[in-house]
Amino acid sequence: MTVSTILIIVLILILIGAVPAWPHSRSWGYGPSGIAGIVLVVLLILVLMGRI
């Protein structure tokens, strides 16, 4: 496995874990998942461009 594949898998897990579905995290809103989503999109673009 390459480093980019591992990064994408870790970011997908972070994105799933940041969904505000639990009582203690409902007040957070969509901030954590939005930030993780933006990072995931940037990494996907870099992978598709061959930079990583």
mmCIF entry with sequence, helices, sheets and N, C-alpha, C, O atoms, coordinates in Angstrom:
data_MODEL
# 
_entry.id   MODEL 
# 
_entity.id                         1 
_entity.type                       polymer 
_entity.pdbx_number_of_molecules   1 
# 
_entity_poly.entity_id                      1 
_entity_poly.type                           'polypeptide(L)' 
_entity_poly.nstd_linkage                   no 
_entity_poly.nstd_monomer                   no 
_entity_poly.pdbx_seq_one_letter_code       MTVSTILIIVLILILIGAVPAWPHSRSWGYGPSGIAGIVLVVLLILVLMGRI 
_entity_poly.pdbx_seq_one_letter_code_can   MTVSTILIIVLILILIGAVPAWPHSRSWGYGPSGIAGIVLVVLLILVLMGRI 
_entity_poly.pdbx_strand_id                 A 
# 
loop_
_entity_poly_seq.entity_id 
_entity_poly_seq.num 
_entity_poly_seq.mon_id 
_entity_poly_seq.hetero 
1 1  MET n 
1 2  THR n 
1 3  VAL n 
1 4  SER n 
1 5  THR n 
1 6  ILE n 
1 7  LEU n 
1 8  ILE n 
1 9  ILE n 
1 10 VAL n 
1 11 LEU n 
1 12 ILE n 
1 13 LEU n 
1 14 ILE n 
1 15 LEU n 
1 16 ILE n 
1 17 GLY n 
1 18 ALA n 
1 19 VAL n 
1 20 PRO n 
1 21 ALA n 
1 22 TRP n 
1 23 PRO n 
1 24 HIS n 
1 25 SER n 
1 26 ARG n 
1 27 SER n 
1 28 TRP n 
1 29 GLY n 
1 30 TYR n 
1 31 GLY n 
1 32 PRO n 
1 33 SER n 
1 34 GLY n 
1 35 ILE n 
1 36 ALA n 
1 37 GLY n 
1 38 ILE n 
1 39 VAL n 
1 40 LEU n 
1 41 VAL n 
1 42 VAL n 
1 43 LEU n 
1 44 LEU n 
1 45 ILE n 
1 46 LEU n 
1 47 VAL n 
1 48 LEU n 
1 49 MET n 
1 50 GLY n 
1 51 ARG n 
1 52 ILE n 
# 
_struct_asym.id          A 
_struct_asym.entity_id   1 
# 
loop_
_struct_conf.conf_type_id 
_struct_conf.id 
_struct_conf.pdbx_PDB_helix_id 
_struct_conf.beg_label_comp_id 
_struct_conf.beg_label_asym_id 
_struct_conf.beg_label_seq_id 
_struct_conf.pdbx_beg_PDB_ins_code 
_struct_conf.end_label_comp_id 
_struct_conf.end_label_asym_id 
_struct_conf.end_label_seq_id 
_struct_conf.pdbx_end_PDB_ins_code 
_struct_conf.beg_auth_comp_id 
_struct_conf.beg_auth_asym_id 
_struct_conf.beg_auth_seq_id 
_struct_conf.end_auth_comp_id 
_struct_conf.end_auth_asym_id 
_struct_conf.end_auth_seq_id 
_struct_conf.pdbx_PDB_helix_class 
_struct_conf.details 
_struct_conf.pdbx_PDB_helix_length 
HELX_P HELX_P1 AA1 VAL A 3  ? GLY A 17 ? VAL A 3  GLY A 17 1 ? 15 
HELX_P HELX_P2 AA2 PRO A 23 ? TRP A 28 ? PRO A 23 TRP A 28 5 ? 6  
HELX_P HELX_P3 AA3 GLY A 31 ? MET A 49 ? GLY A 31 MET A 49 1 ? 19 
# 
_struct_conf_type.id          HELX_P 
_struct_conf_type.criteria    ? 
_struct_conf_type.reference   ? 
# 
loop_
_atom_site.group_PDB 
_atom_site.id 
_atom_site.type_symbol 
_atom_site.label_atom_id 
_atom_site.label_alt_id 
_atom_site.label_comp_id 
_atom_site.label_asym_id 
_atom_site.label_entity_id 
_atom_site.label_seq_id 
_atom_site.pdbx_PDB_ins_code 
_atom_site.Cartn_x 
_atom_site.Cartn_y 
_atom_site.Cartn_z 
_atom_site.occupancy 
_atom_site.B_iso_or_equiv 
_atom_site.pdbx_formal_charge 
_atom_site.auth_seq_id 
_atom_site.auth_comp_id 
_atom_site.auth_asym_id 
_atom_site.auth_atom_id 
_atom_site.pdbx_PDB_model_num 
ATOM 1   N N  . MET A 1 1  ? 0.841   -1.192 0.000   1.00 0.00 ? 1  MET A N  1 
ATOM 2   C CA . MET A 1 1  ? 0.000   0.000  0.000   1.00 0.00 ? 1  MET A CA 1 
ATOM 3   C C  . MET A 1 1  ? 0.881   1.248  0.000   1.00 0.00 ? 1  MET A C  1 
ATOM 4   O O  . MET A 1 1  ? 1.917   1.301  0.662   1.00 0.00 ? 1  MET A O  1 
ATOM 5   N N  . THR A 1 2  ? 0.453   2.218  -0.738  1.00 0.00 ? 2  THR A N  1 
ATOM 6   C CA . THR A 1 2  ? 1.211   3.455  -0.787  1.00 0.00 ? 2  THR A CA 1 
ATOM 7   C C  . THR A 1 2  ? 0.758   4.399  0.319   1.00 0.00 ? 2  THR A C  1 
ATOM 8   O O  . THR A 1 2  ? -0.265  4.172  0.964   1.00 0.00 ? 2  THR A O  1 
ATOM 9   N N  . VAL A 1 3  ? 1.513   5.434  0.525   1.00 0.00 ? 3  VAL A N  1 
ATOM 10  C CA . VAL A 1 3  ? 1.200   6.407  1.569   1.00 0.00 ? 3  VAL A CA 1 
ATOM 11  C C  . VAL A 1 3  ? -0.112  7.114  1.265   1.00 0.00 ? 3  VAL A C  1 
ATOM 12  O O  . VAL A 1 3  ? -0.891  7.389  2.179   1.00 0.00 ? 3  VAL A O  1 
ATOM 13  N N  . SER A 1 4  ? -0.368  7.411  -0.001  1.00 0.00 ? 4  SER A N  1 
ATOM 14  C CA . SER A 1 4  ? -1.606  8.104  -0.354  1.00 0.00 ? 4  SER A CA 1 
ATOM 15  C C  . SER A 1 4  ? -2.836  7.246  -0.066  1.00 0.00 ? 4  SER A C  1 
ATOM 16  O O  . SER A 1 4  ? -3.867  7.765  0.363   1.00 0.00 ? 4  SER A O  1 
ATOM 17  N N  . THR A 1 5  ? -2.736  5.949  -0.298  1.00 0.00 ? 5  THR A N  1 
ATOM 18  C CA . THR A 1 5  ? -3.859  5.055  0.005   1.00 0.00 ? 5  THR A CA 1 
ATOM 19  C C  . THR A 1 5  ? -4.139  5.019  1.494   1.00 0.00 ? 5  THR A C  1 
ATOM 20  O O  . THR A 1 5  ? -5.296  5.052  1.915   1.00 0.00 ? 5  THR A O  1 
ATOM 21  N N  . ILE A 1 6  ? -3.098  4.952  2.283   1.00 0.00 ? 6  ILE A N  1 
ATOM 22  C CA . ILE A 1 6  ? -3.264  4.944  3.732   1.00 0.00 ? 6  ILE A CA 1 
ATOM 23  C C  . ILE A 1 6  ? -3.865  6.264  4.210   1.00 0.00 ? 6  ILE A C  1 
ATOM 24  O O  . ILE A 1 6  ? -4.735  6.262  5.081   1.00 0.00 ? 6  ILE A O  1 
ATOM 25  N N  . LEU A 1 7  ? -3.417  7.387  3.654   1.00 0.00 ? 7  LEU A N  1 
ATOM 26  C CA . LEU A 1 7  ? -3.975  8.690  4.023   1.00 0.00 ? 7  LEU A CA 1 
ATOM 27  C C  . LEU A 1 7  ? -5.452  8.784  3.695   1.00 0.00 ? 7  LEU A C  1 
ATOM 28  O O  . LEU A 1 7  ? -6.234  9.295  4.496   1.00 0.00 ? 7  LEU A O  1 
ATOM 29  N N  . ILE A 1 8  ? -5.840  8.300  2.536   1.00 0.00 ? 8  ILE A N  1 
ATOM 30  C CA . ILE A 1 8  ? -7.247  8.348  2.145   1.00 0.00 ? 8  ILE A CA 1 
ATOM 31  C C  . ILE A 1 8  ? -8.092  7.489  3.064   1.00 0.00 ? 8  ILE A C  1 
ATOM 32  O O  . ILE A 1 8  ? -9.180  7.906  3.462   1.00 0.00 ? 8  ILE A O  1 
ATOM 33  N N  . ILE A 1 9  ? -7.625  6.307  3.410   1.00 0.00 ? 9  ILE A N  1 
ATOM 34  C CA . ILE A 1 9  ? -8.376  5.431  4.321   1.00 0.00 ? 9  ILE A CA 1 
ATOM 35  C C  . ILE A 1 9  ? -8.525  6.075  5.688   1.00 0.00 ? 9  ILE A C  1 
ATOM 36  O O  . ILE A 1 9  ? -9.608  6.042  6.272   1.00 0.00 ? 9  ILE A O  1 
ATOM 37  N N  . VAL A 1 10 ? -7.458  6.659  6.204   1.00 0.00 ? 10 VAL A N  1 
ATOM 38  C CA . VAL A 1 10 ? -7.521  7.315  7.514   1.00 0.00 ? 10 VAL A CA 1 
ATOM 39  C C  . VAL A 1 10 ? -8.478  8.503  7.466   1.00 0.00 ? 10 VAL A C  1 
ATOM 40  O O  . VAL A 1 10 ? -9.257  8.697  8.400   1.00 0.00 ? 10 VAL A O  1 
ATOM 41  N N  . LEU A 1 11 ? -8.439  9.292  6.411   1.00 0.00 ? 11 LEU A N  1 
ATOM 42  C CA . LEU A 1 11 ? -9.328  10.439 6.320   1.00 0.00 ? 11 LEU A CA 1 
ATOM 43  C C  . LEU A 1 11 ? -10.787 10.033 6.172   1.00 0.00 ? 11 LEU A C  1 
ATOM 44  O O  . LEU A 1 11 ? -11.666 10.715 6.698   1.00 0.00 ? 11 LEU A O  1 
ATOM 45  N N  . ILE A 1 12 ? -11.060 8.955  5.478   1.00 0.00 ? 12 ILE A N  1 
ATOM 46  C CA . ILE A 1 12 ? -12.436 8.465  5.391   1.00 0.00 ? 12 ILE A CA 1 
ATOM 47  C C  . ILE A 1 12 ? -12.926 8.039  6.766   1.00 0.00 ? 12 ILE A C  1 
ATOM 48  O O  . ILE A 1 12 ? -14.071 8.314  7.125   1.00 0.00 ? 12 ILE A O  1 
ATOM 49  N N  . LEU A 1 13 ? -12.083 7.376  7.536   1.00 0.00 ? 13 LEU A N  1 
ATOM 50  C CA . LEU A 1 13 ? -12.469 6.989  8.895   1.00 0.00 ? 13 LEU A CA 1 
ATOM 51  C C  . LEU A 1 13 ? -12.702 8.209  9.778   1.00 0.00 ? 13 LEU A C  1 
ATOM 52  O O  . LEU A 1 13 ? -13.629 8.217  10.588  1.00 0.00 ? 13 LEU A O  1 
ATOM 53  N N  . ILE A 1 14 ? -11.876 9.236  9.631   1.00 0.00 ? 14 ILE A N  1 
ATOM 54  C CA . ILE A 1 14 ? -12.071 10.473 10.396  1.00 0.00 ? 14 ILE A CA 1 
ATOM 55  C C  . ILE A 1 14 ? -13.372 11.144 9.991   1.00 0.00 ? 14 ILE A C  1 
ATOM 56  O O  . ILE A 1 14 ? -14.095 11.659 10.844  1.00 0.00 ? 14 ILE A O  1 
ATOM 57  N N  . LEU A 1 15 ? -13.677 11.143 8.701   1.00 0.00 ? 15 LEU A N  1 
ATOM 58  C CA . LEU A 1 15 ? -14.911 11.750 8.210   1.00 0.00 ? 15 LEU A CA 1 
ATOM 59  C C  . LEU A 1 15 ? -16.128 11.029 8.771   1.00 0.00 ? 15 LEU A C  1 
ATOM 60  O O  . LEU A 1 15 ? -17.102 11.672 9.162   1.00 0.00 ? 15 LEU A O  1 
ATOM 61  N N  . ILE A 1 16 ? -16.085 9.715  8.816   1.00 0.00 ? 16 ILE A N  1 
ATOM 62  C CA . ILE A 1 16 ? -17.199 8.946  9.382   1.00 0.00 ? 16 ILE A CA 1 
ATOM 63  C C  . ILE A 1 16 ? -17.307 9.199  10.884  1.00 0.00 ? 16 ILE A C  1 
ATOM 64  O O  . ILE A 1 16 ? -18.411 9.320  11.416  1.00 0.00 ? 16 ILE A O  1 
ATOM 65  N N  . GLY A 1 17 ? -16.178 9.277  11.561  1.00 0.00 ? 17 GLY A N  1 
ATOM 66  C CA . GLY A 1 17 ? -16.192 9.509  13.004  1.00 0.00 ? 17 GLY A CA 1 
ATOM 67  C C  . GLY A 1 17 ? -16.605 10.911 13.399  1.00 0.00 ? 17 GLY A C  1 
ATOM 68  O O  . GLY A 1 17 ? -17.001 11.134 14.543  1.00 0.00 ? 17 GLY A O  1 
ATOM 69  N N  . ALA A 1 18 ? -16.523 11.872 12.472  1.00 0.00 ? 18 ALA A N  1 
ATOM 70  C CA . ALA A 1 18 ? -16.855 13.258 12.794  1.00 0.00 ? 18 ALA A CA 1 
ATOM 71  C C  . ALA A 1 18 ? -18.329 13.584 12.580  1.00 0.00 ? 18 ALA A C  1 
ATOM 72  O O  . ALA A 1 18 ? -18.755 14.701 12.873  1.00 0.00 ? 18 ALA A O  1 
ATOM 73  N N  . VAL A 1 19 ? -19.109 12.643 12.082  1.00 0.00 ? 19 VAL A N  1 
ATOM 74  C CA . VAL A 1 19 ? -20.534 12.893 11.879  1.00 0.00 ? 19 VAL A CA 1 
ATOM 75  C C  . VAL A 1 19 ? -21.206 13.088 13.240  1.00 0.00 ? 19 VAL A C  1 
ATOM 76  O O  . VAL A 1 19 ? -21.061 12.250 14.130  1.00 0.00 ? 19 VAL A O  1 
ATOM 77  N N  . PRO A 1 20 ? -21.942 14.195 13.402  1.00 0.00 ? 20 PRO A N  1 
ATOM 78  C CA . PRO A 1 20 ? -22.546 14.482 14.713  1.00 0.00 ? 20 PRO A CA 1 
ATOM 79  C C  . PRO A 1 20 ? -23.758 13.608 15.003  1.00 0.00 ? 20 PRO A C  1 
ATOM 80  O O  . PRO A 1 20 ? -24.891 14.088 14.949  1.00 0.00 ? 20 PRO A O  1 
ATOM 81  N N  . ALA A 1 21 ? -23.542 12.353 15.305  1.00 0.00 ? 21 ALA A N  1 
ATOM 82  C CA . ALA A 1 21 ? -24.633 11.424 15.547  1.00 0.00 ? 21 ALA A CA 1 
ATOM 83  C C  . ALA A 1 21 ? -24.758 11.031 17.017  1.00 0.00 ? 21 ALA A C  1 
ATOM 84  O O  . ALA A 1 21 ? -25.725 10.370 17.395  1.00 0.00 ? 21 ALA A O  1 
ATOM 85  N N  . TRP A 1 22 ? -23.805 11.422 17.843  1.00 0.00 ? 22 TRP A N  1 
ATOM 86  C CA . TRP A 1 22 ? -23.822 11.040 19.237  1.00 0.00 ? 22 TRP A CA 1 
ATOM 87  C C  . TRP A 1 22 ? -24.249 12.226 20.088  1.00 0.00 ? 22 TRP A C  1 
ATOM 88  O O  . TRP A 1 22 ? -24.022 13.371 19.696  1.00 0.00 ? 22 TRP A O  1 
ATOM 89  N N  . PRO A 1 23 ? -24.859 11.984 21.235  1.00 0.00 ? 23 PRO A N  1 
ATOM 90  C CA . PRO A 1 23 ? -25.381 13.085 22.055  1.00 0.00 ? 23 PRO A CA 1 
ATOM 91  C C  . PRO A 1 23 ? -24.332 14.131 22.443  1.00 0.00 ? 23 PRO A C  1 
ATOM 92  O O  . PRO A 1 23 ? -24.639 15.323 22.454  1.00 0.00 ? 23 PRO A O  1 
ATOM 93  N N  . HIS A 1 24 ? -23.126 13.722 22.754  1.00 0.00 ? 24 HIS A N  1 
ATOM 94  C CA . HIS A 1 24 ? -22.120 14.693 23.186  1.00 0.00 ? 24 HIS A CA 1 
ATOM 95  C C  . HIS A 1 24 ? -21.588 15.539 22.037  1.00 0.00 ? 24 HIS A C  1 
ATOM 96  O O  . HIS A 1 24 ? -20.994 16.590 22.279  1.00 0.00 ? 24 HIS A O  1 
ATOM 97  N N  . SER A 1 25 ? -21.785 15.109 20.794  1.00 0.00 ? 25 SER A N  1 
ATOM 98  C CA . SER A 1 25 ? -21.227 15.852 19.670  1.00 0.00 ? 25 SER A CA 1 
ATOM 99  C C  . SER A 1 25 ? -22.286 16.568 18.828  1.00 0.00 ? 25 SER A C  1 
ATOM 100 O O  . SER A 1 25 ? -21.954 17.170 17.807  1.00 0.00 ? 25 SER A O  1 
ATOM 101 N N  . ARG A 1 26 ? -23.539 16.512 19.239  1.00 0.00 ? 26 ARG A N  1 
ATOM 102 C CA . ARG A 1 26 ? -24.589 17.171 18.455  1.00 0.00 ? 26 ARG A CA 1 
ATOM 103 C C  . ARG A 1 26 ? -24.425 18.683 18.452  1.00 0.00 ? 26 ARG A C  1 
ATOM 104 O O  . ARG A 1 26 ? -24.797 19.334 17.476  1.00 0.00 ? 26 ARG A O  1 
ATOM 105 N N  . SER A 1 27 ? -23.889 19.248 19.502  1.00 0.00 ? 27 SER A N  1 
ATOM 106 C CA . SER A 1 27 ? -23.736 20.698 19.567  1.00 0.00 ? 27 SER A CA 1 
ATOM 107 C C  . SER A 1 27 ? -22.565 21.194 18.715  1.00 0.00 ? 27 SER A C  1 
ATOM 108 O O  . SER A 1 27 ? -22.430 22.400 18.506  1.00 0.00 ? 27 SER A O  1 
ATOM 109 N N  . TRP A 1 28 ? -21.725 20.296 18.225  1.00 0.00 ? 28 TRP A N  1 
ATOM 110 C CA . TRP A 1 28 ? -20.586 20.696 17.408  1.00 0.00 ? 28 TRP A CA 1 
ATOM 111 C C  . TRP A 1 28 ? -21.017 21.146 16.024  1.00 0.00 ? 28 TRP A C  1 
ATOM 112 O O  . TRP A 1 28 ? -20.300 21.900 15.366  1.00 0.00 ? 28 TRP A O  1 
ATOM 113 N N  . GLY A 1 29 ? -22.191 20.690 15.571  1.00 0.00 ? 29 GLY A N  1 
ATOM 114 C CA . GLY A 1 29 ? -22.629 20.998 14.220  1.00 0.00 ? 29 GLY A CA 1 
ATOM 115 C C  . GLY A 1 29 ? -21.851 20.177 13.206  1.00 0.00 ? 29 GLY A C  1 
ATOM 116 O O  . GLY A 1 29 ? -21.391 19.074 13.502  1.00 0.00 ? 29 GLY A O  1 
ATOM 117 N N  . TYR A 1 30 ? -21.711 20.720 12.021  1.00 0.00 ? 30 TYR A N  1 
ATOM 118 C CA . TYR A 1 30 ? -21.024 19.988 10.955  1.00 0.00 ? 30 TYR A CA 1 
ATOM 119 C C  . TYR A 1 30 ? -19.591 20.470 10.754  1.00 0.00 ? 30 TYR A C  1 
ATOM 120 O O  . TYR A 1 30 ? -18.978 20.166 9.731   1.00 0.00 ? 30 TYR A O  1 
ATOM 121 N N  . GLY A 1 31 ? -19.059 21.201 11.696  1.00 0.00 ? 31 GLY A N  1 
ATOM 122 C CA . GLY A 1 31 ? -17.692 21.709 11.586  1.00 0.00 ? 31 GLY A CA 1 
ATOM 123 C C  . GLY A 1 31 ? -16.642 20.638 11.423  1.00 0.00 ? 31 GLY A C  1 
ATOM 124 O O  . GLY A 1 31 ? -15.875 20.686 10.462  1.00 0.00 ? 31 GLY A O  1 
ATOM 125 N N  . PRO A 1 32 ? -16.572 19.655 12.337  1.00 0.00 ? 32 PRO A N  1 
ATOM 126 C CA . PRO A 1 32 ? -15.530 18.624 12.209  1.00 0.00 ? 32 PRO A CA 1 
ATOM 127 C C  . PRO A 1 32 ? -15.633 17.810 10.912  1.00 0.00 ? 32 PRO A C  1 
ATOM 128 O O  . PRO A 1 32 ? -14.618 17.522 10.277  1.00 0.00 ? 32 PRO A O  1 
ATOM 129 N N  . SER A 1 33 ? -16.846 17.444 10.523  1.00 0.00 ? 33 SER A N  1 
ATOM 130 C CA . SER A 1 33 ? -16.975 16.659 9.297   1.00 0.00 ? 33 SER A CA 1 
ATOM 131 C C  . SER A 1 33 ? -16.720 17.522 8.068   1.00 0.00 ? 33 SER A C  1 
ATOM 132 O O  . SER A 1 33 ? -16.246 17.025 7.046   1.00 0.00 ? 33 SER A O  1 
ATOM 133 N N  . GLY A 1 34 ? -17.030 18.808 8.163   1.00 0.00 ? 34 GLY A N  1 
ATOM 134 C CA . GLY A 1 34 ? -16.744 19.707 7.042   1.00 0.00 ? 34 GLY A CA 1 
ATOM 135 C C  . GLY A 1 34 ? -15.264 19.888 6.827   1.00 0.00 ? 34 GLY A C  1 
ATOM 136 O O  . GLY A 1 34 ? -14.790 19.880 5.691   1.00 0.00 ? 34 GLY A O  1 
ATOM 137 N N  . ILE A 1 35 ? -14.530 20.053 7.911   1.00 0.00 ? 35 ILE A N  1 
ATOM 138 C CA . ILE A 1 35 ? -13.072 20.199 7.808   1.00 0.00 ? 35 ILE A CA 1 
ATOM 139 C C  . ILE A 1 35 ? -12.443 18.920 7.277   1.00 0.00 ? 35 ILE A C  1 
ATOM 140 O O  . ILE A 1 35 ? -11.568 18.967 6.413   1.00 0.00 ? 35 ILE A O  1 
ATOM 141 N N  . ALA A 1 36 ? -12.885 17.780 7.791   1.00 0.00 ? 36 ALA A N  1 
ATOM 142 C CA . ALA A 1 36 ? -12.352 16.505 7.310   1.00 0.00 ? 36 ALA A CA 1 
ATOM 143 C C  . ALA A 1 36 ? -12.717 16.290 5.843   1.00 0.00 ? 36 ALA A C  1 
ATOM 144 O O  . ALA A 1 36 ? -11.921 15.740 5.082   1.00 0.00 ? 36 ALA A O  1 
ATOM 145 N N  . GLY A 1 37 ? -13.899 16.715 5.448   1.00 0.00 ? 37 GLY A N  1 
ATOM 146 C CA . GLY A 1 37 ? -14.311 16.589 4.054   1.00 0.00 ? 37 GLY A CA 1 
ATOM 147 C C  . GLY A 1 37 ? -13.457 17.435 3.121   1.00 0.00 ? 37 GLY A C  1 
ATOM 148 O O  . GLY A 1 37 ? -13.088 16.992 2.034   1.00 0.00 ? 37 GLY A O  1 
ATOM 149 N N  . ILE A 1 38 ? -13.144 18.656 3.549   1.00 0.00 ? 38 ILE A N  1 
ATOM 150 C CA . ILE A 1 38 ? -12.300 19.528 2.736   1.00 0.00 ? 38 ILE A CA 1 
ATOM 151 C C  . ILE A 1 38 ? -10.901 18.931 2.584   1.00 0.00 ? 38 ILE A C  1 
ATOM 152 O O  . ILE A 1 38 ? -10.333 18.939 1.492   1.00 0.00 ? 38 ILE A O  1 
ATOM 153 N N  . VAL A 1 39 ? -10.355 18.419 3.675   1.00 0.00 ? 39 VAL A N  1 
ATOM 154 C CA . VAL A 1 39 ? -9.027  17.791 3.616   1.00 0.00 ? 39 VAL A CA 1 
ATOM 155 C C  . VAL A 1 39 ? -9.064  16.574 2.695   1.00 0.00 ? 39 VAL A C  1 
ATOM 156 O O  . VAL A 1 39 ? -8.125  16.342 1.934   1.00 0.00 ? 39 VAL A O  1 
ATOM 157 N N  . LEU A 1 40 ? -10.137 15.803 2.762   1.00 0.00 ? 40 LEU A N  1 
ATOM 158 C CA . LEU A 1 40 ? -10.275 14.629 1.900   1.00 0.00 ? 40 LEU A CA 1 
ATOM 159 C C  . LEU A 1 40 ? -10.342 15.028 0.432   1.00 0.00 ? 40 LEU A C  1 
ATOM 160 O O  . LEU A 1 40 ? -9.710  14.388 -0.408  1.00 0.00 ? 40 LEU A O  1 
ATOM 161 N N  . VAL A 1 41 ? -11.088 16.065 0.113   1.00 0.00 ? 41 VAL A N  1 
ATOM 162 C CA . VAL A 1 41 ? -11.191 16.526 -1.275  1.00 0.00 ? 41 VAL A CA 1 
ATOM 163 C C  . VAL A 1 41 ? -9.835  17.018 -1.779  1.00 0.00 ? 41 VAL A C  1 
ATOM 164 O O  . VAL A 1 41 ? -9.446  16.711 -2.906  1.00 0.00 ? 41 VAL A O  1 
ATOM 165 N N  . VAL A 1 42 ? -9.118  17.775 -0.958  1.00 0.00 ? 42 VAL A N  1 
ATOM 166 C CA . VAL A 1 42 ? -7.799  18.269 -1.358  1.00 0.00 ? 42 VAL A CA 1 
ATOM 167 C C  . VAL A 1 42 ? -6.850  17.105 -1.618  1.00 0.00 ? 42 VAL A C  1 
ATOM 168 O O  . VAL A 1 42 ? -6.119  17.112 -2.609  1.00 0.00 ? 42 VAL A O  1 
ATOM 169 N N  . LEU A 1 43 ? -6.854  16.106 -0.736  1.00 0.00 ? 43 LEU A N  1 
ATOM 170 C CA . LEU A 1 43 ? -5.983  14.948 -0.945  1.00 0.00 ? 43 LEU A CA 1 
ATOM 171 C C  . LEU A 1 43 ? -6.360  14.160 -2.192  1.00 0.00 ? 43 LEU A C  1 
ATOM 172 O O  . LEU A 1 43 ? -5.486  13.680 -2.914  1.00 0.00 ? 43 LEU A O  1 
ATOM 173 N N  . LEU A 1 44 ? -7.659  14.025 -2.447  1.00 0.00 ? 44 LEU A N  1 
ATOM 174 C CA . LEU A 1 44 ? -8.078  13.323 -3.662  1.00 0.00 ? 44 LEU A CA 1 
ATOM 175 C C  . LEU A 1 44 ? -7.614  14.059 -4.911  1.00 0.00 ? 44 LEU A C  1 
ATOM 176 O O  . LEU A 1 44 ? -7.182  13.430 -5.877  1.00 0.00 ? 44 LEU A O  1 
ATOM 177 N N  . ILE A 1 45 ? -7.701  15.374 -4.898  1.00 0.00 ? 45 ILE A N  1 
ATOM 178 C CA . ILE A 1 45 ? -7.228  16.157 -6.039  1.00 0.00 ? 45 ILE A CA 1 
ATOM 179 C C  . ILE A 1 45 ? -5.727  15.969 -6.235  1.00 0.00 ? 45 ILE A C  1 
ATOM 180 O O  . ILE A 1 45 ? -5.255  15.798 -7.359  1.00 0.00 ? 45 ILE A O  1 
ATOM 181 N N  . LEU A 1 46 ? -4.973  16.002 -5.115  1.00 0.00 ? 46 LEU A N  1 
ATOM 182 C CA . LEU A 1 46 ? -3.533  15.811 -5.216  1.00 0.00 ? 46 LEU A CA 1 
ATOM 183 C C  . LEU A 1 46 ? -3.172  14.426 -5.734  1.00 0.00 ? 46 LEU A C  1 
ATOM 184 O O  . LEU A 1 46 ? -2.236  14.277 -6.518  1.00 0.00 ? 46 LEU A O  1 
ATOM 185 N N  . VAL A 1 47 ? -3.917  13.408 -5.293  1.00 0.00 ? 47 VAL A N  1 
ATOM 186 C CA . VAL A 1 47 ? -3.661  12.042 -5.773  1.00 0.00 ? 47 VAL A CA 1 
ATOM 187 C C  . VAL A 1 47 ? -3.951  11.952 -7.250  1.00 0.00 ? 47 VAL A C  1 
ATOM 188 O O  . VAL A 1 47 ? -3.170  11.361 -7.995  1.00 0.00 ? 47 VAL A O  1 
ATOM 189 N N  . LEU A 1 48 ? -5.072  12.532 -7.699  1.00 0.00 ? 48 LEU A N  1 
ATOM 190 C CA . LEU A 1 48 ? -5.427  12.465 -9.112  1.00 0.00 ? 48 LEU A CA 1 
ATOM 191 C C  . LEU A 1 48 ? -4.447  13.237 -9.993  1.00 0.00 ? 48 LEU A C  1 
ATOM 192 O O  . LEU A 1 48 ? -4.245  12.887 -11.156 1.00 0.00 ? 48 LEU A O  1 
ATOM 193 N N  . MET A 1 49 ? -3.841  14.281 -9.441  1.00 0.00 ? 49 MET A N  1 
ATOM 194 C CA . MET A 1 49 ? -2.853  15.040 -10.196 1.00 0.00 ? 49 MET A CA 1 
ATOM 195 C C  . MET A 1 49 ? -1.470  14.392 -10.150 1.00 0.00 ? 49 MET A C  1 
ATOM 196 O O  . MET A 1 49 ? -0.563  14.801 -10.875 1.00 0.00 ? 49 MET A O  1 
ATOM 197 N N  . GLY A 1 50 ? -1.315  13.383 -9.298  1.00 0.00 ? 50 GLY A N  1 
ATOM 198 C CA . GLY A 1 50 ? -0.045  12.676 -9.198  1.00 0.00 ? 50 GLY A CA 1 
ATOM 199 C C  . GLY A 1 50 ? 0.980   13.371 -8.316  1.00 0.00 ? 50 GLY A C  1 
ATOM 200 O O  . GLY A 1 50 ? 2.176   13.113 -8.452  1.00 0.00 ? 50 GLY A O  1 
ATOM 201 N N  . ARG A 1 51 ? 0.552   14.227 -7.436  1.00 0.00 ? 51 ARG A N  1 
ATOM 202 C CA . ARG A 1 51 ? 1.481   14.967 -6.570  1.00 0.00 ? 51 ARG A CA 1 
ATOM 203 C C  . ARG A 1 51 ? 1.849   14.197 -5.310  1.00 0.00 ? 51 ARG A C  1 
ATOM 204 O O  . ARG A 1 51 ? 2.869   14.486 -4.684  1.00 0.00 ? 51 ARG A O  1 
ATOM 205 N N  . ILE A 1 52 ? 1.027   13.217 -4.932  1.00 0.00 ? 52 ILE A N  1 
ATOM 206 C CA . ILE A 1 52 ? 1.322   12.437 -3.737  1.00 0.00 ? 52 ILE A CA 1 
ATOM 207 C C  . ILE A 1 52 ? 1.697   11.032 -4.147  1.00 0.00 ? 52 ILE A C  1 
ATOM 208 O O  . ILE A 1 52 ? 1.987   10.196 -3.292  1.00 0.00 ? 52 ILE A O  1 
# 
